[in-house]
Amino acid sequence: MSDDIFEIDAIGLLCPLPVLRLRKRMQPLAVGTRIRLLADDPAAIVDVPHFCSENGHELAAQSEADGVLSFDVIKR
């Protein structure tokens, strides 16, 4: 596994686009890859953990700063 973090900037996108971008970007990546999703849609607080739970991925970290939500997801 690499220490690189793939970052997806979904700021300005509304539900369901942040999760759709995350799903599309994750598909070709190897298991164990860490991806950081940045979003400012309040629905992402519910949508991203639900996406991870439904698809078996690990939500490794979640934070918020200055209105930007950050989610670190590990592909499983």
Secondary structure in CASP SS format (residue, H / E / C, confidence):
PFRMAT SS
TARGET T0000
AUTHOR 0000-0000-0000
METHOD secondary structure of the structure
MODEL  1
M C 1.00
S C 1.00
D C 1.00
D C 1.00
I E 1.00
F E 1.00
E E 1.00
I E 1.00
D E 1.00
A E 1.00
I C 1.00
G C 1.00
L C 1.00
L C 1.00
C C 1.00
P C 1.00
L H 1.00
P H 1.00
V H 1.00
L H 1.00
R H 1.00
L H 1.00
R H 1.00
K H 1.00
R H 1.00
M H 1.00
Q C 1.00
P C 1.00
L C 1.00
A C 1.00
V C 1.00
G C 1.00
T C 1.00
R E 1.00
I E 1.00
R E 1.00
L E 1.00
L E 1.00
A E 1.00
D C 1.00
D C 1.00
P C 1.00
A C 1.00
A H 1.00
I H 1.00
V H 1.00
D H 1.00
V H 1.00
P H 1.00
H H 1.00
F H 1.00
C H 1.00
S H 1.00
E H 1.00
N H 1.00
G C 1.00
H C 1.00
E E 1.00
L E 1.00
A E 1.00
A E 1.00
Q E 1.00
S E 1.00
E E 1.00
A E 1.00
D C 1.00
G C 1.00
V E 1.00
L E 1.00
S E 1.00
F E 1.00
D E 1.00
V E 1.00
I E 1.00
K C 1.00
R C 1.00
END
